Amino acid sequence: MSAVAATFGRRLRRYAGRAAALPMSPVEGRLTRLVGLALEARGCHAAVGDRCLLLSGNGVQTEAEVVGFSGDRLLLMPTGRADGLEPDTRVIPSRRAGTVQVGDALLGRIVDGAGAPLDRLGPIESSTQRRLSGVDINPLEREPICEPLDVGVRAINALLSVGRGQRVGLFAGSGVGKSVLLGMMARHTSADIIVVGLIGERGREVKEFVERILGSADRSRAVVVAAPADAPPLLRLQGAWLATAVAEHFRDQGRSVLLLMDSLTRFAQAQREIGLAVGEAPATKGYPPSVFARLPQLVERAGNGRAGGGSITAFYTVLTEGDDQQDPIADSARAILDGHIVLSRRLAESGHFPAIDVEASISRVMNEIVPIDQSDAARDLRELISTFNQSRELVNLGAWKPGANPVLDRAVALWPHIQQLLAQRPDERAGFADSVTDMRRLLNET
């Protein structure tokens, strides 16, 4: 090879290296296909997570996010309604991956899944931005869960103590009071900040939760993210990411945050809609594999921060359709959470609220965060509840005879007091210390 050819080759390789390092300029493309919820565009370049502006010739304008690609085709999902879009709609990439405004300006506000205000109180003025995808924390750098959080609910404080930074699932069918229980915790908790994510639920529940359940007194320390059932699936998905990002911001400031998300099931269903729309094959009962990958990505962002920082104590409601506890989403959530609280339809139908099934519920960190005497007392009370429920029919039929089973005798004698201990009005607050004292007093009555 001649010296001239060698020099030319070196220059060509240096030029190719510099060109590869430069960002590709966004090129305007055209919308070529709309099938179901998925859009397909050609002629433009963008990365997964980038936003694109869609400008139709008839004046319709909407935004979409890149959710995948195949060859030279971009797969998009609109963040708003797709009505009015037509073939050859202009697609303009903005190179803007998902970021949201966070900060104290959000306190007392209600926003949608994109962070836009819903309460008509004007724009949210905040210069702090945070990525929706969050920042990974080395698990070895997280502060361990070592102290309980007062949620203001007697049955949880005494028997299912929750620690600061714990992630708990609230498993319930429809109409058994999970929203009311979330509202009780939002009003009565000792946490500094409350972040509520209403994801995929009925639209009327948003106003009811804010005005009737949360109340004006506690709204000043709360942020509500609402992405109701009629919102596009991408917006419902982003609503969950947004609520988590807001909670992370306050945690990084050293505050104690209570994150209430209703519901994790609707989040999974939104991801299922997106996955199926872009051609992902269903795996388990119609859910594609991406759903089961997204669940831990969302849940693992909650918890304690680095040493000396704040905490996110999270409650995720899981809708068990037909009260089926083996639903694939319920089963997957139970495996990645730090405990689960099950609401019983039988208790709800009998007028017992909150309808917490103590036997089927568990807090995996309780023994590490409470004194041994409280843990022993909770175990004794659970034994009494289990013994009575196993012999309930015998007692109701009059077939129970005192003296045959001392534990059952004690359970029958204390049963009215146990029911009174576990029942609580929505407007009643039961502090952590008072809850434990009431439990010990009950056990000492016989």
FENGI-V522018 format. One record per residue. N is the residue number from 1. RES is the residue in one small letter. SS is DSSP state (H for helix, E for strand, C for the rest). PHI is phi in radians with two decimals (NA if undefined). D_CENTER is the distance of its C-alpha to the mean C-alpha in Angstrom with 2 decimals. Layout:
n:res:ss:phi:d_center
N:RES:SS:PHI:D_CENTER
N:RES:SS:PHI:D_CENTER
This chain:
n:res:ss:phi:d_center
1:m:C:NA:64.07
2:s:C:-1.25:65.70
3:a:H:-1.12:64.57
4:v:H:-1.13:63.69
5:a:H:-1.13:61.45
6:a:H:-1.14:59.72
7:t:H:-1.10:59.11
8:f:H:-1.10:57.74
9:g:H:-1.13:55.38
10:r:H:-1.13:54.01
11:r:H:-1.10:53.49
12:l:H:-1.13:51.76
13:r:H:-1.18:49.31
14:r:H:-1.14:48.60
15:y:H:-1.14:48.02
16:a:H:-1.14:45.66
17:g:H:-1.13:43.67
18:r:H:-1.15:43.39
19:a:H:-1.14:42.45
20:a:H:-1.20:39.64
21:a:H:-1.36:38.24
22:l:C:-1.34:38.25
23:p:C:-1.20:35.18
24:m:C:-1.26:35.97
25:s:C:-1.23:36.40
26:p:C:-1.10:34.29
27:v:C:-1.95:36.54
28:e:C:-1.14:36.16
29:g:E:-2.05:35.57
30:r:E:-2.30:35.77
31:l:E:-1.37:33.53
32:t:E:-1.96:35.18
33:r:E:-2.74:32.96
34:l:E:-2.41:30.37
35:v:E:-2.23:29.34
36:g:C:1.12:26.60
37:l:C:-1.77:23.63
38:a:E:-1.68:24.90
39:l:E:-1.92:27.43
40:e:E:-2.24:29.99
41:a:E:-2.22:31.90
42:r:E:-2.24:34.97
43:g:C:1.59:36.93
44:c:C:-2.31:34.24
45:h:C:-2.16:32.42
46:a:C:-2.80:28.84
47:a:C:-1.68:26.21
48:v:C:-1.06:22.90
49:g:C:1.76:20.43
50:d:E:-1.24:23.37
51:r:E:-1.75:23.76
52:c:E:-2.26:26.83
53:l:E:-1.67:28.64
54:l:E:-1.83:30.15
55:l:E:-2.09:33.45
56:s:C:-1.57:35.23
57:g:C:-1.12:38.95
58:n:C:-1.57:38.57
59:g:C:1.67:36.65
60:v:C:-1.25:33.08
61:q:E:-2.35:30.69
62:t:E:-2.60:27.04
63:e:E:-2.05:24.69
64:a:E:-2.42:23.29
65:e:E:-2.05:21.50
66:v:E:-1.33:23.07
67:v:E:-1.97:21.07
68:g:E:3.07:24.06
69:f:E:-2.71:27.84
70:s:E:-2.55:30.81
71:g:C:1.14:34.11
72:d:C:-1.67:34.84
73:r:E:-1.81:32.34
74:l:E:-1.68:29.04
75:l:E:-1.79:26.26
76:l:E:-2.05:24.39
77:m:E:-2.31:21.66
78:p:E:-1.23:22.19
79:t:C:-1.55:19.74
80:g:C:-2.26:21.87
81:r:C:-1.33:24.32
82:a:C:-1.66:26.84
83:d:C:-1.07:29.63
84:g:C:1.67:32.84
85:l:C:-1.22:32.32
86:e:C:-2.36:35.49
87:p:C:-1.00:36.99
88:d:C:1.17:37.81
89:t:C:-1.04:35.23
90:r:E:-1.22:35.19
91:v:E:-2.08:32.25
92:i:E:-2.03:32.16
93:p:E:-1.15:29.82
94:s:E:-1.89:28.73
95:r:E:0.97:27.70
96:r:E:-2.03:24.71
97:a:E:-1.26:21.57
98:g:C:-1.09:18.30
99:t:E:-2.25:18.52
100:v:E:-2.38:17.38
101:q:E:-1.39:19.03
102:v:E:-2.35:17.73
103:g:C:2.38:19.70
104:d:H:-1.14:20.97
105:a:H:-1.11:21.96
106:l:H:-1.41:18.42
107:l:C:-1.10:18.69
108:g:C:1.45:19.48
109:r:C:-1.88:18.56
110:i:E:-2.13:16.63
111:v:E:-2.22:15.90
112:d:C:-1.58:15.02
113:g:C:-1.13:13.03
114:a:C:-1.66:16.04
115:g:C:1.57:16.32
116:a:C:-1.42:19.34
117:p:E:-1.11:20.16
118:l:C:-1.90:20.05
119:d:C:-1.61:21.87
120:r:C:1.00:25.23
121:l:C:-1.84:25.72
122:g:C:1.60:26.76
123:p:C:-1.18:25.37
124:i:C:-1.63:23.17
125:e:C:-1.63:25.55
126:s:C:-2.67:24.03
127:s:C:-1.66:25.49
128:t:E:-1.52:22.66
129:q:E:-2.01:20.80
130:r:E:-2.52:17.95
131:r:E:-1.26:16.99
132:l:C:-1.11:13.73
133:s:C:-1.32:13.97
134:g:C:1.32:14.26
135:v:C:-2.14:16.97
136:d:C:-1.19:17.27
137:i:C:-2.01:18.41
138:n:C:-1.01:21.04
139:p:H:-1.04:19.85
140:l:H:-1.34:23.29
141:e:H:-1.65:22.81
142:r:E:-1.30:19.81
143:e:C:-1.20:20.94
144:p:C:-1.21:20.92
145:i:C:-1.37:19.35
146:c:C:-2.38:22.50
147:e:C:-2.49:22.13
148:p:E:-1.33:20.46
149:l:C:-1.97:18.31
150:d:C:-1.36:19.73
151:v:C:-1.76:17.25
152:g:C:1.38:20.28
153:v:C:-1.96:20.04
154:r:H:-1.07:23.15
155:a:H:-1.08:22.15
156:i:H:-1.34:19.18
157:n:H:-1.04:21.23
158:a:H:-1.46:24.26
159:l:H:-1.81:23.31
160:l:C:-2.33:19.75
161:s:C:-0.92:19.75
162:v:C:-1.87:16.57
163:g:E:-1.66:17.27
164:r:C:-1.10:16.28
165:g:C:1.70:13.88
166:q:C:-1.44:12.83
167:r:E:-2.08:9.55
168:v:E:-2.16:9.93
169:g:E:-1.69:9.17
170:l:E:-1.93:10.55
171:f:E:-1.66:12.65
172:a:E:-2.81:14.70
173:g:C:-1.42:16.80
174:s:C:-1.35:17.36
175:g:C:1.34:19.16
176:v:C:-2.00:18.97
177:g:C:1.70:17.48
178:k:H:-1.24:13.75
179:s:H:-1.16:13.46
180:v:H:-1.14:16.53
181:l:H:-1.14:15.28
182:l:H:-1.07:12.25
183:g:H:-1.11:15.03
184:m:H:-1.06:17.29
185:m:H:-1.18:15.11
186:a:H:-1.12:14.60
187:r:H:-1.36:18.38
188:h:H:-1.81:19.66
189:t:C:-1.23:17.71
190:s:C:-1.62:19.78
191:a:C:-1.16:17.17
192:d:C:-1.30:18.52
193:i:E:-2.22:15.68
194:i:E:-2.09:12.93
195:v:E:-2.06:10.16
196:v:E:-2.00:8.78
197:g:E:-1.96:6.79
198:l:E:-1.72:8.79
199:i:E:-1.91:8.24
200:g:C:1.28:11.30
201:e:C:-1.63:12.63
202:r:C:-1.12:16.26
203:g:C:-1.10:17.56
204:r:H:-1.18:19.56
205:e:H:-1.23:16.67
206:v:H:-1.13:15.79
207:k:H:-1.15:19.24
208:e:H:-1.09:19.38
209:f:H:-1.15:16.29
210:v:H:-1.23:17.69
211:e:H:-1.54:21.30
212:r:H:-1.63:21.55
213:i:H:-1.57:18.63
214:l:H:-1.31:17.73
215:g:H:1.47:21.34
216:s:H:-1.25:23.22
217:a:H:-1.14:23.75
218:d:H:-1.63:20.17
219:r:H:-1.17:19.23
220:s:C:-1.15:21.16
221:r:C:-1.92:18.71
222:a:E:-2.14:15.53
223:v:E:-2.17:13.89
224:v:E:-1.99:12.49
225:v:E:-1.92:11.05
226:a:E:-2.07:12.12
227:a:E:-2.30:12.34
228:p:C:-1.18:14.06
229:a:C:-1.10:15.27
230:d:C:-1.50:18.40
231:a:C:-1.29:16.90
232:p:C:-1.01:17.65
233:p:H:-1.03:15.24
234:l:H:-1.13:15.23
235:l:H:-1.22:14.29
236:r:H:-1.14:11.30
237:l:H:-1.12:10.25
238:q:H:-1.17:11.23
239:g:H:-1.05:9.41
240:a:H:-1.19:5.98
241:w:H:-1.12:8.42
242:l:H:-1.12:10.19
243:a:H:-1.02:7.92
244:t:H:-1.19:7.47
245:a:H:-1.11:11.20
246:v:H:-1.11:12.23
247:a:H:-1.09:10.92
248:e:H:-1.10:12.76
249:h:H:-1.06:15.78
250:f:H:-1.21:16.24
251:r:H:-1.09:15.79
252:d:H:-1.18:18.48
253:q:C:-1.48:20.65
254:g:C:1.59:20.77
255:r:C:-1.66:18.82
256:s:E:-1.59:16.76
257:v:E:-2.01:13.29
258:l:E:-1.88:11.16
259:l:E:-1.79:7.51
260:l:E:-2.01:6.59
261:m:E:-2.10:3.88
262:d:E:-2.20:6.45
263:s:C:-2.45:6.21
264:l:H:-1.18:5.22
265:t:H:-1.14:8.97
266:r:H:-1.16:9.55
267:f:H:-1.05:7.79
268:a:H:-1.13:10.20
269:q:H:-1.17:12.90
270:a:H:-1.12:12.87
271:q:H:-1.15:13.40
272:r:H:-1.11:16.01
273:e:H:-1.04:17.79
274:i:H:-1.19:18.08
275:g:H:-1.06:19.22
276:l:H:-1.19:21.78
277:a:H:-1.17:23.00
278:v:C:-1.63:23.98
279:g:C:1.74:25.74
280:e:C:-1.30:23.53
281:a:C:-1.37:24.86
282:p:E:-1.18:22.89
283:a:E:-2.08:22.71
284:t:E:-1.98:21.22
285:k:C:0.87:21.59
286:g:C:1.52:21.21
287:y:E:-1.60:18.17
288:p:E:-1.30:19.37
289:p:H:-1.04:18.92
290:s:H:-1.08:16.69
291:v:H:-1.10:13.78
292:f:H:-1.34:14.15
293:a:H:-1.46:14.61
294:r:H:-1.30:11.48
295:l:H:-1.00:9.11
296:p:H:-1.16:10.62
297:q:H:-1.09:10.88
298:l:H:-1.35:7.23
299:v:H:-1.19:6.91
300:e:C:-1.17:10.45
301:r:C:-1.30:10.09
302:a:C:-1.38:9.06
303:g:E:1.95:12.13
304:n:E:-1.32:15.62
305:g:C:-1.53:17.36
306:r:E:-1.20:20.98
307:a:C:-0.94:23.69
308:g:C:1.53:24.45
309:g:C:-1.67:21.20
310:g:C:-1.62:18.36
311:s:E:-2.58:15.23
312:i:E:-2.12:11.49
313:t:E:-1.65:10.93
314:a:E:-2.04:7.36
315:f:E:-2.07:6.99
316:y:E:-1.97:4.78
317:t:E:-1.39:7.38
318:v:E:-2.19:9.24
319:l:E:-1.42:12.18
320:t:C:-1.68:15.30
321:e:H:-1.13:17.77
322:g:H:1.18:21.16
323:d:H:0.98:19.86
324:d:C:-1.55:20.00
325:q:C:-1.29:18.34
326:q:C:-1.75:19.46
327:d:C:-0.97:17.44
328:p:H:-1.03:16.64
329:i:H:-1.24:12.85
330:a:H:-1.09:13.11
331:d:H:-1.17:15.63
332:s:H:-1.19:13.83
333:a:H:-1.13:10.67
334:r:H:-1.08:13.32
335:a:H:-1.36:15.04
336:i:H:-1.81:12.56
337:l:C:-1.67:11.16
338:d:C:-1.66:13.60
339:g:E:2.71:14.24
340:h:E:-2.54:13.62
341:i:E:-2.04:14.77
342:v:E:-1.82:16.42
343:l:E:-1.69:17.60
344:s:C:-1.74:21.08
345:r:H:-1.20:22.59
346:r:H:-1.08:25.98
347:l:H:-1.16:25.23
348:a:H:-1.12:23.79
349:e:H:-1.21:26.91
350:s:C:-1.54:29.12
351:g:C:1.51:27.80
352:h:C:-1.67:26.15
353:f:C:-2.29:23.06
354:p:C:-1.18:20.57
355:a:C:-1.45:21.03
356:i:E:-1.45:19.78
357:d:C:-1.47:21.52
358:v:C:-1.10:22.47
359:e:C:-1.10:24.19
360:a:C:-1.54:21.28
361:s:C:-1.83:18.79
362:i:E:-2.75:18.82
363:s:E:-2.00:17.73
364:r:C:-1.31:18.69
365:v:C:-1.97:19.57
366:m:H:-1.03:21.43
367:n:H:-1.14:24.84
368:e:H:-1.58:24.48
369:i:H:-2.06:23.55
370:v:C:-2.14:25.85
371:p:C:-1.09:29.66
372:i:H:-1.09:31.36
373:d:H:-1.18:32.86
374:q:H:-1.22:29.54
375:s:H:-1.08:28.26
376:d:H:-1.15:31.58
377:a:H:-1.12:31.46
378:a:H:-1.12:28.00
379:r:H:-1.14:29.34
380:d:H:-1.12:32.45
381:l:H:-1.19:30.64
382:r:H:-1.10:28.44
383:e:H:-1.11:31.75
384:l:H:-1.12:33.31
385:i:H:-1.11:30.49
386:s:H:-1.14:30.63
387:t:H:-1.10:34.43
388:f:H:-1.14:34.65
389:n:H:-1.13:32.26
390:q:H:-1.19:34.27
391:s:C:-1.94:37.48
392:r:H:-1.00:36.32
393:e:H:-1.13:38.58
394:l:H:-1.11:41.56
395:v:H:-1.15:41.19
396:n:H:-1.16:40.89
397:l:H:-1.48:43.91
398:g:C:1.43:45.98
399:a:C:-1.48:46.39
400:w:C:-1.40:45.09
401:k:C:-2.11:47.94
402:p:C:-1.01:47.55
403:g:C:1.79:48.58
404:a:C:-1.33:47.47
405:n:C:-2.43:44.05
406:p:H:-1.03:43.67
407:v:H:-1.16:39.88
408:l:H:-1.17:39.76
409:d:H:-1.02:42.36
410:r:H:-1.19:40.25
411:a:H:-1.11:37.10
412:v:H:-1.15:39.10
413:a:H:-1.17:40.55
414:l:H:-1.65:37.26
415:w:H:-0.99:35.17
416:p:H:-1.03:35.53
417:h:H:-1.24:34.57
418:i:H:-1.13:31.53
419:q:H:-1.08:30.29
420:q:H:-1.16:30.98
421:l:H:-1.15:29.08
422:l:H:-1.44:25.88
423:a:C:-1.50:26.07
424:q:C:-2.78:24.98
425:r:C:-1.27:25.24
426:p:C:-1.03:22.28
427:d:C:-1.57:24.43
428:e:C:-1.68:25.49
429:r:C:-1.83:24.21
430:a:C:-2.09:24.86
431:g:C:-1.13:24.93
432:f:H:-1.09:24.36
433:a:H:-1.11:28.09
434:d:H:-1.14:29.19
435:s:H:-1.11:26.93
436:v:H:-1.17:28.45
437:t:H:-1.09:31.90
438:d:H:-1.08:31.64
439:m:H:-1.14:30.72
440:r:H:-1.14:33.66
441:r:H:-1.12:36.00
442:l:H:-1.08:35.21
443:l:H:-1.19:35.98
444:n:C:-1.54:39.18
445:e:C:-1.31:40.54
446:t:C:-2.26:42.19
